[in-house]
Amino acid sequence: MGYKAEYSGEYNEMNRFENLDSIEDKILQHLVHHETKHSKNIWKLLKYATLNALSEGDVSLSDRLSLINKDTGYPTDKRVFLSPFVDDAWAVECSSLYIFVDKIKPIDHTRAAIYVTVETVTHSKISVINGDGDPDLNPDANPNDSDVNNEVIVDIKNRETVLVKSLLAELNGLYLDGIGYLQMNKLEDNVSGDVSMPLFNSRSYYGHRINFVVEMSGISESADWGY
């Protein structure tokens, strides 16, 4: 049987979701400050709309911060937003990133699965990019991008797929301090992460919707807990 709270005019011991509003910020902080190959590629794909985006120089900390929207609306010079993509007037030929809490499913009265959505949106005109499979030009390249003779066999890639792959590699299993592990996983029978590709903005854009899940538990008998 599920937990049933008896009304007594006072709060009962329940999950208070105290750190719910910290999730997006903690993910963004990680992406801004980490210097892994995947993190670097994410920022390159966001900053550079060029065919050789993966071969461009690393994006500096100041440039990463400048790409984050800190205002209302969707400024055309920003690429990272803490909200869903909803602006039909957006017409920039670029890739952009959207991070937000999407859905909450209770597991019991003390635990809940939080769906954290990461949307990627790319203009169809820049969807093709050069690969990074040459081991001489890029020692950190995926070895599967070359054959046994180290000859490049993948010379072009889909920008969206590289962006999704990099985000999954960087964020899957990430520990969010005070919250839990961000997972592309099945936590319960009806709670699991997934990736889909809905279309945006008629035919100009396409993108992926990555649903991570994180289990959150923060029990308190008072709504004042944590304040």
N, C-alpha and C positions, 0 to 999 in steps of 0.2 A: 504494500500500500504506500501511497505517497505521503509526504509529510503534510499534516494539516495544522495550520496555525489557529489557535483559539483566541478570539478577540477578547482582550482584557483592558482595552484603552491604552495599552503600552506596546512597545515594539517587542517582537520575539527574536530569538537568535536566528538570524538569516544571513545569506550572502549579501553584502552591501555594495559589491562592485566598486570598491573604493578607488582602484587604479584604472578604471575603464578609460578615463579621459587622458591617460598617459601613453596609451598603446601607440597611436600614430606618431607621436613625438619620439618615442624610443626607437621605433623603426627608422625614422628619418635621421636621427642622430647617428645610428649605426651606419647607414648608407653614406652620410656626409663624411664621416671620419675614418672609415676603413679603407685600406689600400690593397685589397686583394685584386687579383686579375679581374674577377667578375664585377666587383664594385667599380673599378676603373672603366670597364667596358660599358657599364650602365650609364655612367656620366658622359662618356664619349658619344654614345648613341643619342643621348638627350641634347647634348650641346651641338654636335656636328650633323648636319643634314647631307653630308657629302657621301659619295660612293665609297671613299676610303676612310670612313669614320673610325674604324678599328685601328687604323694606322696613324691617326692623328695623335698629337701630344696629350699626355695625361691632363685631366681637368683639375686645376688647382682648387684648394679649399675655398678661397674667396669666390672663384667662379662657380663652384658648386652652390655656395650659399646664395649667389646672385640669381640662380635659376629657380629658387624656391619662392613660391607666391606667398607674400605676407600681407596681402591686401584683399579687398573684396573683388569679386568678379574673376575674369580670366584674362589678365594682361598678356599681350602677345609675345612679350619677351621672357615669360616665365615658362617653366617646363614641369615643375613638380607642385602638386596641389593636394591639400588635405580635404578633399571632397570628391564626389563623383563627377564624371565628365558629362555635362548637361548643356553646354553652350552650342546651340546650332549655328551661331554666327562665326565660330572658330574656323579660320581658313588658312592657318599657318602650315607650311610644308615642313613638318617636324615630327618628332616623336615626343610624347609627353606621358607623365606618370601621375597616378591618382591613388592616394592611400587613405582608407577610412574604415571605421567600424561599421559593419553592414547588418549583422543579425546576431541575436543572442538566443541560445536554446538552453533551457535549464536541464541539468542532469538530475539534480535533486535540490533540496532546499539550501544546501551549502555550496554547491558547485554548479557552474554553467560553462557551456562552450561558446566562446566568442568567435564569430566569423569576422576575420579581418580581410578586407578586399583590397587587392592591388590591381588597378586597371592600367593597361598599357594601350596607347592610341598612336597610330602611325599613319601619316599621309601616304596614300597609295603610290604617289609619284616618286617617293624615296624608299620604297620597300626593299629594293635590291641594294646590297652592299658587297664589297669585296670581302672574301674570307680572310682568316688570319692563320691559315694552315702551314705557311712556309716556316719550317723550323729554324732557318737561318735568319730570317727577318723577325721572327717572333718565337724565341725559345720557349715561351710559356704556352704555345699553341696546343690545341687538342691533338694528340698523336693520331687520332682516328681521321683527321683531316688530310693525312698524307699516306701514301702507300709504303710498302716495305723498302723502297728505294729512296724514301724521303722526297718523292716527287709530289707536288701539290695536285690533288685530284678534286678538291673543292675550292674553286676560285671565286664563287659567288655564294652569298647566303641571304636568307630572308631576315631583314632587320628586326621584325617583330619576334621571330623565333629566337634570335640571339638575345634579345632583350628579356624575353620570358625565361629562357634557360639561365641567364645570368641572375635574374631575380630569385628563381627557385634555388639555385646553388648558393646564393648569398643569404637568403632568409629562412630556408627550411631548416628547422632545428635551432633557430636563434633563440637564446634565452633573453627574455624581457624581464629585467630586474623588477622584483616585486609582483610579477604577474605569472609568468610561466614560460613554457617553450612554444614558440610559434611553429606549427606543424602542417605539412601536407600529408595528412594521415587520417585514419578512421578512429575516432575516439569512442564512439558508441554506434549502435546499429543505425541510428538515424542522424549521426553527426560525423561528417567527413569533409575533408577539403577536396577541391577539384579545380580544373582549369577549363575554360570554355572560350569560344571566340565569337561573341556577338558583334554585330556591325554597328558602326557609328556614322553619323553625319552623311546619310544616304550612301553614295558610292565613293566619296572622297577619302574616307578614313576606314580603317579596320583595326581591330585590337583584341586583346585578350583580357579576360577577367579571371584573376587568380584568387581563389578563396582559401586562405589559411584558416586554421582553427587553433585556438589556445584555450586551455582550461583555466578558469579563474575561480578562486575561492577566497573570500574575505569575510569571515563570520564576525558578527557583532550584534549585541542586543540593543544598540543605540544608533540612531541616525547621525549622531554627532561623532561617531568613530572616525578618526583620521583627520578631523578638522582642528 
